[in-house]
Amino acid sequence: MTFAVNRLARRLLAAACLLAAPLAHADIVIGQVAPFTGPQAVTGKAMRAGAKLWLDEVNAKGGIRGQKIKMVYRDDAQKPEETVRLVKEVIEQENPAALIGTVGTSNLEALKQDGILEKAKVSMFGAVSGATSIITARYMYPVKASYREEVERLFKQLAEMGRTKVGVVYQDDGLGRDALAGAQASAKTHGLTLVAQSGYARNTTEVGAAVGEMVKQQPDVIFLAATTAAAIEFTSRYQAAGGHAGLYGMSIIDIQALLGKLGPDRARGFAFSLVLPTDDRQDREVVREYQRLRQNSKDSELSSRSLEGFIAARAMTRAIERSAALTAASISDTMDKGFETDVGGHRLTFGKGQTPSRYVDFAVLGNGGRLVR
């Protein structure tokens, strides 16, 4: 009897010690499946670097509710089937609270069709696409305006400038076709003529046919619904072929990469959409914070595109902080219900089918690579 009492006392003492000891918190895992190799690696790496820059700062200040944030990565080389496979792998092996920064309309559409995000109730922050199919998808949350809004603003501006003959070079996938549909609709609205429409194969820089078509048709302006590597290749070959049309790129193009490849003289006059504050906008708190942290970082992958990953990570941490529990289901419930947040001069509205942002502006590369609005 005495032995049993003593044993019970020891168990109660051990339990009391466990209750008194500080709880060991598991990390909040955030997964990123994106291209870190291949033609779109520049975007995947930039998104990763931007997100990490902010999350490292959050961790340095103690994390969220005492829990640190851990990022895990998988390289899909921007192949949709790999995106689906690796997202499933991350969910099964890492139990992430959220995902961030998957790149590409076709990749995100493959996830949407598979339904894995809905089944697992895991939200994707900073989905890198402005396609209508992604803006309206459940559990996918871009942090910028839609491609249709980019195109509409551009074509309205071209009409006001009297530049009515437009050529369209588009990536032949969900991204390019969505932008092309927007171009067709906006051209009709604003009285512009699409004198040439030429696609190129997704995940390549095979733009030779597009260059030939644009030189032949001689538009006033060429609208590039193209990714960074293809836009650089087209610009280089079009100029070499004697083309003189004004070039307008979408916001998805990494302007620093284009400037670095072409040089300031050949890049001069290249115009492009802005759907996020640029990293020279010191009037925006989010940009000042980004620049402050970047100055102290040794991450060579940080670029102008990294601000998108930085903003996505800030929005994500806001959502995590608002959630009842630090779980994927709770965070997804928060996003489903919808909320508005200002991440430092960039306002976002989240919710089912909600366009997150309507901010669209334009800039052009001037003398010496200087950004001119």
C-alpha positions as a Python dict, from the first residue, in 0.01 Angstrom:
ca = {
    (1, 'M'): (0, 0, 0),
    (2, 'T'): (277, 242, 98),
    (3, 'F'): (465, 151, -220),
    (4, 'A'): (156, 226, -434),
    (5, 'V'): (106, 563, -263),
    (6, 'N'): (471, 655, -315),
    (7, 'R'): (451, 556, -680),
    (8, 'L'): (139, 769, -726),
    (9, 'A'): (311, 1061, -554),
    (10, 'R'): (609, 1031, -787),
    (11, 'R'): (378, 1037, -1091),
    (12, 'L'): (194, 1342, -964),
    (13, 'L'): (526, 1517, -898),
    (14, 'A'): (651, 1434, -1246),
    (15, 'A'): (328, 1565, -1400),
    (16, 'A'): (356, 1885, -1196),
    (17, 'C'): (711, 1937, -1318),
    (18, 'L'): (601, 1896, -1680),
    (19, 'L'): (323, 2150, -1635),
    (20, 'A'): (561, 2396, -1472),
    (21, 'A'): (826, 2360, -1745),
    (22, 'P'): (806, 2594, -2045),
    (23, 'L'): (636, 2432, -2344),
    (24, 'A'): (861, 2342, -2635),
    (25, 'H'): (693, 2504, -2935),
    (26, 'A'): (713, 2340, -3275),
    (27, 'D'): (803, 2558, -3571),
    (28, 'I'): (536, 2710, -3792),
    (29, 'V'): (623, 2547, -4124),
    (30, 'I'): (573, 2743, -4447),
    (31, 'G'): (626, 2557, -4774),
    (32, 'Q'): (729, 2691, -5111),
    (33, 'V'): (710, 2487, -5429),
    (34, 'A'): (851, 2700, -5711),
    (35, 'P'): (1104, 2697, -5996),
    (36, 'F'): (1459, 2723, -5864),
    (37, 'T'): (1599, 2587, -6192),
    (38, 'G'): (1492, 2650, -6552),
    (39, 'P'): (1380, 2968, -6735),
    (40, 'Q'): (1163, 3094, -6448),
    (41, 'A'): (1416, 3025, -6172),
    (42, 'V'): (1480, 3399, -6145),
    (43, 'T'): (1123, 3450, -6024),
    (44, 'G'): (1116, 3153, -5789),
    (45, 'K'): (1443, 3255, -5628),
    (46, 'A'): (1338, 3619, -5599),
    (47, 'M'): (1009, 3521, -5430),
    (48, 'R'): (1195, 3293, -5190),
    (49, 'A'): (1448, 3561, -5101),
    (50, 'G'): (1181, 3826, -5042),
    (51, 'A'): (967, 3601, -4824),
    (52, 'K'): (1268, 3483, -4626),
    (53, 'L'): (1382, 3842, -4569),
    (54, 'W'): (1058, 3921, -4385),
    (55, 'L'): (1021, 3588, -4205),
    (56, 'D'): (1378, 3611, -4073),
    (57, 'E'): (1282, 3949, -3925),
    (58, 'V'): (972, 3798, -3763),
    (59, 'N'): (1183, 3520, -3614),
    (60, 'A'): (1441, 3768, -3487),
    (61, 'K'): (1162, 3936, -3292),
    (62, 'G'): (1042, 3610, -3135),
    (63, 'G'): (824, 3463, -3406),
    (64, 'I'): (445, 3445, -3380),
    (65, 'R'): (305, 3364, -3036),
    (66, 'G'): (647, 3241, -2938),
    (67, 'Q'): (679, 3004, -3234),
    (68, 'K'): (948, 3046, -3497),
    (69, 'I'): (875, 3018, -3868),
    (70, 'K'): (1057, 2757, -4074),
    (71, 'M'): (1054, 2757, -4455),
    (72, 'V'): (1085, 2438, -4658),
    (73, 'Y'): (1136, 2431, -5034),
    (74, 'R'): (1085, 2209, -5337),
    (75, 'D'): (1197, 2282, -5695),
    (76, 'D'): (925, 2215, -5954),
    (77, 'A'): (1124, 2366, -6247),
    (78, 'Q'): (784, 2521, -6334),
    (79, 'K'): (644, 2187, -6451),
    (80, 'P'): (275, 2168, -6351),
    (81, 'E'): (281, 1794, -6280),
    (82, 'E'): (581, 1844, -6052),
    (83, 'T'): (407, 2131, -5876),
    (84, 'V'): (114, 1907, -5786),
    (85, 'R'): (336, 1616, -5681),
    (86, 'L'): (564, 1831, -5468),
    (87, 'V'): (284, 2028, -5302),
    (88, 'K'): (132, 1695, -5197),
    (89, 'E'): (472, 1585, -5071),
    (90, 'V'): (519, 1900, -4865),
    (91, 'I'): (171, 1870, -4716),
    (92, 'E'): (218, 1502, -4629),
    (93, 'Q'): (576, 1525, -4500),
    (94, 'E'): (600, 1876, -4350),
    (95, 'N'): (244, 1955, -4231),
    (96, 'P'): (273, 2323, -4334),
    (97, 'A'): (59, 2596, -4183),
    (98, 'A'): (55, 2764, -4525),
    (99, 'L'): (224, 2771, -4865),
    (100, 'I'): (377, 3071, -5039),
    (101, 'G'): (503, 3184, -5378),
    (102, 'T'): (425, 2912, -5631),
    (103, 'V'): (502, 3058, -5975),
    (104, 'G'): (298, 3027, -6293),
    (105, 'T'): (-64, 3025, -6404),
    (106, 'S'): (-48, 2672, -6547),
    (107, 'N'): (113, 2541, -6229),
    (108, 'L'): (-150, 2702, -6008),
    (109, 'E'): (-429, 2588, -6239),
    (110, 'A'): (-298, 2232, -6207),
    (111, 'L'): (-319, 2263, -5828),
    (112, 'K'): (-670, 2403, -5858),
    (113, 'Q'): (-781, 2118, -6083),
    (114, 'D'): (-627, 1857, -5852),
    (115, 'G'): (-803, 2009, -5550),
    (116, 'I'): (-523, 1934, -5303),
    (117, 'L'): (-538, 2276, -5136),
    (118, 'E'): (-911, 2244, -5070),
    (119, 'K'): (-878, 1885, -4947),
    (120, 'A'): (-598, 1975, -4706),
    (121, 'K'): (-736, 2323, -4624),
    (122, 'V'): (-398, 2484, -4689),
    (123, 'S'): (-380, 2842, -4819),
    (124, 'M'): (-135, 2961, -5084),
    (125, 'F'): (-15, 3318, -5021),
    (126, 'G'): (149, 3525, -5292),
    (127, 'A'): (43, 3293, -5572),
    (128, 'V'): (241, 3435, -5865),
    (129, 'S'): (-31, 3487, -6122),
    (130, 'G'): (-289, 3749, -6205),
    (131, 'A'): (-503, 3521, -6421),
    (132, 'T'): (-877, 3528, -6362),
    (133, 'S'): (-876, 3154, -6294),
    (134, 'I'): (-635, 3206, -6001),
    (135, 'I'): (-787, 3527, -5865),
    (136, 'T'): (-1119, 3342, -5826),
    (137, 'A'): (-975, 3013, -5694),
    (138, 'R'): (-1027, 2906, -5334),
    (139, 'Y'): (-718, 2897, -5111),
    (140, 'M'): (-507, 3092, -5362),
    (141, 'Y'): (-421, 3451, -5273),
    (142, 'P'): (-213, 3669, -5507),
    (143, 'V'): (-105, 4006, -5367),
    (144, 'K'): (-143, 4216, -5682),
    (145, 'A'): (-390, 4325, -5950),
    (146, 'S'): (-514, 4088, -6220),
    (147, 'Y'): (-368, 4055, -6569),
    (148, 'R'): (-698, 4180, -6713),
    (149, 'E'): (-663, 4501, -6511),
    (150, 'E'): (-306, 4546, -6633),
    (151, 'V'): (-413, 4505, -6995),
    (152, 'E'): (-716, 4732, -6960),
    (153, 'R'): (-510, 5016, -6813),
    (154, 'L'): (-242, 4976, -7082),
    (155, 'F'): (-484, 4973, -7375),
    (156, 'K'): (-674, 5273, -7239),
    (157, 'Q'): (-343, 5461, -7221),
    (158, 'L'): (-244, 5358, -7575),
    (159, 'A'): (-578, 5482, -7709),
    (160, 'E'): (-525, 5817, -7537),
    (161, 'M'): (-178, 5839, -7698),
    (162, 'G'): (-320, 5759, -8045),
    (163, 'R'): (-116, 5440, -8085),
    (164, 'T'): (-379, 5216, -8239),
    (165, 'K'): (-188, 4931, -8410),
    (166, 'V'): (-91, 4672, -8150),
    (167, 'G'): (93, 4342, -8175),
    (168, 'V'): (67, 4080, -7900),
    (169, 'V'): (338, 3827, -7817),
    (170, 'Y'): (209, 3580, -7561),
    (171, 'Q'): (320, 3269, -7381),
    (172, 'D'): (90, 2993, -7502),
    (173, 'D'): (-49, 2884, -7168),
    (174, 'G'): (-298, 3002, -6906),
    (175, 'L'): (-103, 3320, -6839),
    (176, 'G'): (-67, 3428, -7200),
    (177, 'R'): (-413, 3322, -7309),
    (178, 'D'): (-573, 3512, -7021),
    (179, 'A'): (-375, 3826, -7113),
    (180, 'L'): (-458, 3776, -7483),
    (181, 'A'): (-830, 3751, -7406),
    (182, 'G'): (-798, 4072, -7207),
    (183, 'A'): (-615, 4238, -7497),
    (184, 'Q'): (-885, 4136, -7743),
    (185, 'A'): (-1161, 4271, -7520),
    (186, 'S'): (-977, 4595, -7434),
    (187, 'A'): (-882, 4658, -7800),
    (188, 'K'): (-1250, 4642, -7893),
    (189, 'T'): (-1345, 4874, -7605),
    (190, 'H'): (-1084, 5138, -7690),
    (191, 'G'): (-1085, 5119, -8070),
    (192, 'L'): (-743, 4959, -8114),
    (193, 'T'): (-648, 4705, -8381),
    (194, 'L'): (-455, 4389, -8300),
    (195, 'V'): (-250, 4365, -8619),
    (196, 'A'): (-58, 4055, -8506),
    (197, 'Q'): (-91, 3788, -8238),
    (198, 'S'): (191, 3538, -8197),
    (199, 'G'): (245, 3277, -7928),
    (200, 'Y'): (552, 3091, -7812),
    (201, 'A'): (581, 2763, -7624),
    (202, 'R'): (554, 2778, -7248),
    (203, 'N'): (875, 2748, -7042),
    (204, 'T'): (1092, 2826, -7346),
    (205, 'T'): (1246, 3128, -7515),
    (206, 'E'): (1151, 3009, -7866),
    (207, 'V'): (1034, 3347, -7992),
    (208, 'G'): (1177, 3342, -8345),
    (209, 'A'): (837, 3310, -8514),
    (210, 'A'): (699, 3595, -8301),
    (211, 'V'): (995, 3819, -8397),
    (212, 'G'): (934, 3750, -8767),
    (213, 'E'): (562, 3820, -8741),
    (214, 'M'): (609, 4149, -8558),
    (215, 'V'): (873, 4273, -8804),
    (216, 'K'): (639, 4184, -9091),
    (217, 'Q'): (323, 4346, -8949),
    (218, 'Q'): (494, 4662, -8816),
    (219, 'P'): (269, 4748, -8519),
    (220, 'D'): (302, 5079, -8334),
    (221, 'V'): (334, 4893, -8006),
    (222, 'I'): (409, 4535, -7906),
    (223, 'F'): (249, 4405, -7587),
    (224, 'L'): (456, 4125, -7433),
    (225, 'A'): (244, 3883, -7232),
    (226, 'A'): (568, 3700, -7168),
    (227, 'T'): (788, 3586, -6883),
    (228, 'T'): (1129, 3738, -6811),
    (229, 'A'): (1361, 3514, -7014),
    (230, 'A'): (1133, 3512, -7319),
    (231, 'A'): (1081, 3890, -7302),
    (232, 'I'): (1457, 3945, -7294),
    (233, 'E'): (1511, 3709, -7586),
    (234, 'F'): (1233, 3869, -7790),
    (235, 'T'): (1358, 4224, -7725),
    (236, 'S'): (1713, 4132, -7822),
    (237, 'R'): (1617, 3952, -8143),
    (238, 'Y'): (1352, 4206, -8244),
    (239, 'Q'): (1600, 4492, -8212),
    (240, 'A'): (1861, 4296, -8407),
    (241, 'A'): (1602, 4242, -8682),
    (242, 'G'): (1550, 4617, -8711),
    (243, 'G'): (1217, 4639, -8524),
    (244, 'H'): (1118, 4985, -8399),
    (245, 'A'): (783, 4940, -8223),
    (246, 'G'): (744, 5048, -7864),
    (247, 'L'): (767, 4753, -7627),
    (248, 'Y'): (532, 4712, -7329),
    (249, 'G'): (587, 4427, -7086),
    (250, 'M'): (370, 4289, -6811),
    (251, 'S'): (452, 4324, -6443),
    (252, 'I'): (576, 3964, -6431),
    (253, 'I'): (897, 4065, -6611),
    (254, 'D'): (1198, 4114, -6386),
    (255, 'I'): (1319, 4455, -6501),
    (256, 'Q'): (1654, 4427, -6323),
    (257, 'A'): (1720, 4101, -6510),
    (258, 'L'): (1619, 4261, -6841),
    (259, 'L'): (1840, 4563, -6775),
    (260, 'G'): (2129, 4339, -6674),
    (261, 'K'): (2107, 4128, -6989),
    (262, 'L'): (2041, 4402, -7244),
    (263, 'G'): (2232, 4689, -7087),
    (264, 'P'): (2094, 5041, -7034),
    (265, 'D'): (2122, 5152, -7398),
    (266, 'R'): (1931, 4860, -7551),
    (267, 'A'): (1678, 4851, -7267),
    (268, 'R'): (1602, 5224, -7293),
    (269, 'G'): (1238, 5287, -7383),
    (270, 'F'): (1113, 4950, -7256),
    (271, 'A'): (783, 5020, -7076),
    (272, 'F'): (606, 4795, -6831),
    (273, 'S'): (316, 4766, -6589),
    (274, 'L'): (357, 4807, -6217),
    (275, 'V'): (117, 4622, -5989),
    (276, 'L'): (327, 4654, -5674),
    (277, 'P'): (525, 4943, -5530),
    (278, 'T'): (874, 4948, -5681),
    (279, 'D'): (1176, 4924, -5455),
    (280, 'D'): (1254, 5294, -5504),
    (281, 'R'): (923, 5414, -5358),
    (282, 'Q'): (1048, 5558, -5032),
    (283, 'D'): (702, 5705, -4963),
    (284, 'R'): (579, 5350, -4887),
    (285, 'E'): (654, 5205, -4544),
    (286, 'V'): (677, 4852, -4684),
    (287, 'V'): (948, 4963, -4928),
    (288, 'R'): (1146, 5144, -4659),
    (289, 'E'): (1132, 4833, -4440),
    (290, 'Y'): (1232, 4612, -4733),
    (291, 'Q'): (1529, 4833, -4817),
    (292, 'R'): (1639, 4852, -4454),
    (293, 'L'): (1643, 4474, -4418),
    (294, 'R'): (1795, 4421, -4762),
    (295, 'Q'): (2092, 4644, -4677),
    (296, 'N'): (2177, 4410, -4391),
    (297, 'S'): (2125, 4093, -4593),
    (298, 'K'): (2387, 3897, -4784),
    (299, 'D'): (2128, 3709, -4992),
    (300, 'S'): (2238, 3737, -5356),
    (301, 'E'): (1894, 3623, -5476),
    (302, 'L'): (1726, 3947, -5364),
    (303, 'S'): (1609, 4150, -5665),
    (304, 'S'): (1333, 4390, -5767),
    (305, 'R'): (1093, 4093, -5790),
    (306, 'S'): (1168, 4002, -5428),
    (307, 'L'): (941, 4278, -5302),
    (308, 'E'): (645, 4064, -5411),
    (309, 'G'): (764, 3778, -5191),
    (310, 'F'): (826, 4025, -4908),
    (311, 'I'): (471, 4165, -4934),
    (312, 'A'): (323, 3814, -4960),
    (313, 'A'): (507, 3708, -4644),
    (314, 'R'): (388, 4018, -4457),
    (315, 'A'): (29, 3950, -4560),
    (316, 'M'): (67, 3586, -4457),
    (317, 'T'): (197, 3672, -4110),
    (318, 'R'): (-98, 3912, -4066),
    (319, 'A'): (-335, 3626, -4147),
    (320, 'I'): (-155, 3388, -3911),
    (321, 'E'): (-172, 3645, -3631),
    (322, 'R'): (-547, 3687, -3686),
    (323, 'S'): (-616, 3313, -3681),
    (324, 'A'): (-762, 3138, -3378),
    (325, 'A'): (-497, 2865, -3399),
    (326, 'L'): (-163, 2825, -3571),
    (327, 'T'): (-292, 2555, -3803),
    (328, 'A'): (-353, 2537, -4174),
    (329, 'A'): (-728, 2490, -4124),
    (330, 'S'): (-760, 2789, -3892),
    (331, 'I'): (-554, 3014, -4120),
    (332, 'S'): (-761, 2905, -4421),
    (333, 'D'): (-1082, 2981, -4230),
    (334, 'T'): (-951, 3331, -4162),
    (335, 'M'): (-880, 3383, -4531),
    (336, 'D'): (-1216, 3237, -4638),
    (337, 'K'): (-1402, 3480, -4414),
    (338, 'G'): (-1205, 3762, -4572),
    (339, 'F'): (-1025, 4062, -4435),
    (340, 'E'): (-852, 4380, -4544),
    (341, 'T'): (-498, 4468, -4447),
    (342, 'D'): (-245, 4738, -4526),
    (343, 'V'): (108, 4597, -4537),
    (344, 'G'): (274, 4936, -4534),
    (345, 'G'): (124, 5141, -4816),
    (346, 'H'): (-3, 4847, -5020),
    (347, 'R'): (-365, 4765, -4937),
    (348, 'L'): (-497, 4413, -4987),
    (349, 'T'): (-848, 4270, -4972),
    (350, 'F'): (-880, 3896, -4924),
    (351, 'G'): (-1187, 3674, -4948),
    (352, 'K'): (-1362, 3428, -5179),
    (353, 'G'): (-1324, 3545, -5541),
    (354, 'Q'): (-1197, 3885, -5425),
    (355, 'T'): (-948, 4074, -5640),
    (356, 'P'): (-672, 4143, -5386),
    (357, 'S'): (-551, 4475, -5529),
    (358, 'R'): (-642, 4723, -5801),
    (359, 'Y'): (-313, 4910, -5804),
    (360, 'V'): (-178, 4944, -6161),
    (361, 'D'): (80, 5198, -6278),
    (362, 'F'): (336, 5224, -6558),
    (363, 'A'): (705, 5301, -6586),
    (364, 'V'): (969, 5314, -6859),
    (365, 'L'): (1344, 5260, -6858),
    (366, 'G'): (1512, 5590, -6937),
    (367, 'N'): (1873, 5699, -6986),
    (368, 'G'): (2124, 5492, -6790),
    (369, 'G'): (1853, 5243, -6688),
    (370, 'R'): (1676, 5503, -6477),
    (371, 'L'): (1314, 5425, -6392),
    (372, 'V'): (1077, 5694, -6521),
    (373, 'R'): (708, 5702, -6433),
}
